[in-house]
Amino acid sequence: MARLLKLGSAMLAGCFLVAAALAPVERADQALGRGAYLEAVDILRAAAFPASGAPDADARAAWLQTHPFIGGTFDPAALGEPYTGPISPEVSDRFSRAEVRDAIREIVARAARTNIVIINEAHTMPRDRAFALEVARALRPLGYNILAAETFANHPGRDGTPLDERLARDGYARLDTGYFTLDPVFGDFVRQALAMGYRPVAYESTNHRPDLPMHEQIAAREQEQAENLVERIFRGNAHAKVLIHVGYHHVLEAPFDGGDGRAEEWMAARLKRLTGIDPLTIEQTLFNETVPTMVAHRNLLAPRMGRRPVVLYLDGRPLVEAFPPGSVDLQVIHPPLRLVRGRPDWLWRIGRRPVRVPRALLPGAGRRLIQAFRASEAADAVPLDQIVVEAGRPPPPVLVPRRTRIRWAYQDPLPTG
């Protein structure tokens, strides 16, 4: 019989009072560190969208990243009005002439010609992590067996064991494995990749220098990331087959403006130079629901896309928008978001089955976060899935990997006032 666990509201309230003087982002980080997902999201939402006073821009940015942890997608209404401006005639012309190809098929064909594949994500889009899992599955028959992720914590745990070594031993992510692995979709990407035979490697920079100008901070971080990958993977095996998961611009093979008007050299370019290996680089962050202008352009393709991610070819070569030539090899465009029984359709596509929330867990009033964990995993494991349900409304299903025995937990909102 499934066990029912409850994260005590009184305990959380006490922690909340101690941390009240901290900034909202810091309070939310502390809450996430102890697995209090609903508390963290509520803290950030209150600061990002206050009933009165100025919104906290840092809290809004953090909310965009953490709100998807509790359901797989964000609230589009909080992003503002859809883009209704003009569509670029140049982009429209290229898209109308471009050939649409299945993204996974093209990735596999090109991955066979190298031994490094680098794929990025938008930190606001768990869908990108679900697609990375599909890529990991497709690459495994080619011999890819190392998963290096920017988000993996690059330091020892309390017992002195490096956290990526503990991750390899456990086979699943815990609350301290990394920041974005707190997302159940990312956590299950890692869980399933390790079960396939991938070995996790942490490589993030640990020498933070906030006193330096931003462009020097970026350069130092990118260089250390690349050097860590060389030292921990390629120094002993130049032919190691590696899938590297990064955020945003770290995937770029050519210099690109990092935000202060300077053309920065990002991690992929530095790794390419250090190893002499030309990686397959995959960009998937541009055409998503948080970038309204790009959604408008993506929708031009919707009639030809079907329900699978695609890449575009024009005149026999991959078409990449908004980045300098040579920056990335393939640009993945995902189909428009569609909900199936209230859950994102891409979540159904990664080997999940629907499970009805037990009636005993439904709230009598207000909201409640319902969590499903793998029964065999530790108390600090990342959930398999979690959703917010409201009293009086039929809950959507929880989606968990097939052939998985689960245990249930729930979290209630902190008292207000």
MOHU-V301605 format. One record per residue. RES is the residue in three letters. D_FIRST is the distance of its C-alpha to the first C-alpha in whole Angstrom. Layout:
# MOHU-V301605
RES_D_FIRST ; RES_D_FIRST
This chain:
# MOHU-V301605
MET_0 ; ALA_4 ; ARG_6 ; LEU_9 ; LEU_13 ; LYS_16 ; LEU_20 ; GLY_22 ; SER_25 ; ALA_27 ; MET_27 ; LEU_27 ; ALA_30 ; GLY_32 ; CYS_32 ; PHE_33 ; LEU_36 ; VAL_37 ; ALA_37 ; ALA_39 ; ALA_42 ; LEU_41 ; ALA_41 ; PRO_39 ; VAL_38 ; GLU_38 ; ARG_35 ; ALA_33 ; ASP_33 ; GLN_32 ; ALA_29 ; LEU_28 ; GLY_29 ; ARG_26 ; GLY_24 ; ALA_25 ; TYR_25 ; LEU_26 ; GLU_28 ; ALA_30 ; VAL_30 ; ASP_32 ; ILE_34 ; LEU_36 ; ARG_36 ; ALA_38 ; ALA_40 ; ALA_41 ; PHE_41 ; PRO_42 ; ALA_44 ; SER_47 ; GLY_49 ; ALA_49 ; PRO_45 ; ASP_44 ; ALA_45 ; ASP_43 ; ALA_40 ; ARG_40 ; ALA_40 ; ALA_37 ; TRP_35 ; LEU_36 ; GLN_34 ; THR_31 ; HIS_31 ; PRO_29 ; PHE_27 ; ILE_25 ; GLY_25 ; GLY_27 ; THR_30 ; PHE_33 ; ASP_34 ; PRO_38 ; ALA_39 ; ALA_39 ; LEU_41 ; GLY_44 ; GLU_46 ; PRO_46 ; TYR_49 ; THR_52 ; GLY_55 ; PRO_57 ; ILE_55 ; SER_57 ; PRO_60 ; GLU_60 ; VAL_56 ; SER_56 ; ASP_58 ; ARG_57 ; PHE_53 ; SER_55 ; ARG_57 ; ALA_54 ; GLU_52 ; VAL_48 ; ARG_46 ; ASP_43 ; ALA_42 ; ILE_39 ; ARG_42 ; GLU_45 ; ILE_43 ; VAL_42 ; ALA_46 ; ARG_47 ; ALA_44 ; ALA_46 ; ARG_49 ; THR_48 ; ASN_45 ; ILE_44 ; VAL_42 ; ILE_42 ; ILE_40 ; ASN_40 ; GLU_38 ; ALA_38 ; HIS_36 ; THR_35 ; MET_34 ; PRO_31 ; ARG_32 ; ASP_34 ; ARG_31 ; ALA_30 ; PHE_33 ; ALA_33 ; LEU_30 ; GLU_32 ; VAL_35 ; ALA_33 ; ARG_32 ; ALA_36 ; LEU_37 ; ARG_35 ; PRO_37 ; LEU_41 ; GLY_40 ; TYR_38 ; ASN_36 ; ILE_36 ; LEU_35 ; ALA_37 ; ALA_36 ; GLU_38 ; THR_35 ; PHE_34 ; ALA_34 ; ASN_38 ; HIS_37 ; PRO_36 ; GLY_33 ; ARG_33 ; ASP_33 ; GLY_36 ; THR_34 ; PRO_35 ; LEU_32 ; ASP_32 ; GLU_32 ; ARG_29 ; LEU_28 ; ALA_29 ; ARG_27 ; ASP_24 ; GLY_24 ; TYR_23 ; ALA_24 ; ARG_24 ; LEU_25 ; ASP_29 ; THR_29 ; GLY_31 ; TYR_32 ; PHE_31 ; THR_28 ; LEU_26 ; ASP_26 ; PRO_23 ; VAL_25 ; PHE_27 ; GLY_24 ; ASP_23 ; PHE_27 ; VAL_27 ; ARG_24 ; GLN_25 ; ALA_28 ; LEU_27 ; ALA_25 ; MET_28 ; GLY_31 ; TYR_32 ; ARG_33 ; PRO_33 ; VAL_36 ; ALA_37 ; TYR_40 ; GLU_41 ; SER_44 ; THR_44 ; ASN_47 ; HIS_47 ; ARG_51 ; PRO_51 ; ASP_54 ; LEU_55 ; PRO_56 ; MET_54 ; HIS_55 ; GLU_55 ; GLN_52 ; ILE_51 ; ALA_53 ; ALA_52 ; ARG_48 ; GLU_49 ; GLN_51 ; GLU_48 ; GLN_45 ; ALA_48 ; GLU_49 ; ASN_45 ; LEU_44 ; VAL_47 ; GLU_47 ; ARG_43 ; ILE_43 ; PHE_47 ; ARG_49 ; GLY_48 ; ASN_47 ; ALA_49 ; HIS_47 ; ALA_44 ; LYS_42 ; VAL_40 ; LEU_38 ; ILE_39 ; HIS_37 ; VAL_39 ; GLY_40 ; TYR_43 ; HIS_46 ; HIS_45 ; VAL_45 ; LEU_49 ; GLU_52 ; ALA_55 ; PRO_56 ; PHE_54 ; ASP_55 ; GLY_52 ; GLY_53 ; ASP_56 ; GLY_59 ; ARG_59 ; ALA_58 ; GLU_55 ; GLU_54 ; TRP_50 ; MET_48 ; ALA_48 ; ALA_52 ; ARG_52 ; LEU_50 ; LYS_52 ; ARG_55 ; LEU_54 ; THR_52 ; GLY_55 ; ILE_52 ; ASP_52 ; PRO_48 ; LEU_46 ; THR_46 ; ILE_43 ; GLU_44 ; GLN_41 ; THR_42 ; LEU_45 ; PHE_44 ; ASN_41 ; GLU_40 ; THR_41 ; VAL_44 ; PRO_46 ; THR_49 ; MET_47 ; VAL_45 ; ALA_48 ; HIS_50 ; ARG_46 ; ASN_46 ; LEU_50 ; LEU_48 ; ALA_45 ; PRO_47 ; ARG_47 ; MET_44 ; GLY_41 ; ARG_37 ; ARG_38 ; PRO_39 ; VAL_43 ; VAL_46 ; LEU_49 ; TYR_52 ; LEU_56 ; ASP_59 ; GLY_57 ; ARG_55 ; PRO_52 ; LEU_52 ; VAL_51 ; GLU_52 ; ALA_53 ; PHE_53 ; PRO_56 ; PRO_57 ; GLY_55 ; SER_52 ; VAL_49 ; ASP_49 ; LEU_47 ; GLN_46 ; VAL_43 ; ILE_42 ; HIS_39 ; PRO_39 ; PRO_39 ; LEU_35 ; ARG_34 ; LEU_31 ; VAL_28 ; ARG_26 ; GLY_27 ; ARG_26 ; PRO_29 ; ASP_29 ; TRP_30 ; LEU_26 ; TRP_25 ; ARG_28 ; ILE_26 ; GLY_24 ; ARG_21 ; ARG_19 ; PRO_18 ; VAL_15 ; ARG_15 ; VAL_14 ; PRO_12 ; ARG_14 ; ALA_13 ; LEU_14 ; LEU_18 ; PRO_21 ; GLY_23 ; ALA_26 ; GLY_27 ; ARG_25 ; ARG_22 ; LEU_21 ; ILE_17 ; GLN_16 ; ALA_14 ; PHE_14 ; ARG_13 ; ALA_10 ; SER_13 ; GLU_16 ; ALA_17 ; ALA_17 ; ASP_20 ; ALA_20 ; VAL_21 ; PRO_18 ; LEU_18 ; ASP_19 ; GLN_19 ; ILE_21 ; VAL_23 ; VAL_22 ; GLU_25 ; ALA_25 ; GLY_26 ; ARG_26 ; PRO_23 ; PRO_21 ; PRO_22 ; PRO_19 ; VAL_17 ; LEU_19 ; VAL_17 ; PRO_18 ; ARG_18 ; ARG_16 ; THR_13 ; ARG_10 ; ILE_9 ; ARG_9 ; TRP_10 ; ALA_13 ; TYR_17 ; GLN_20 ; ASP_23 ; PRO_27 ; LEU_29 ; PRO_31 ; THR_34 ; GLY_38
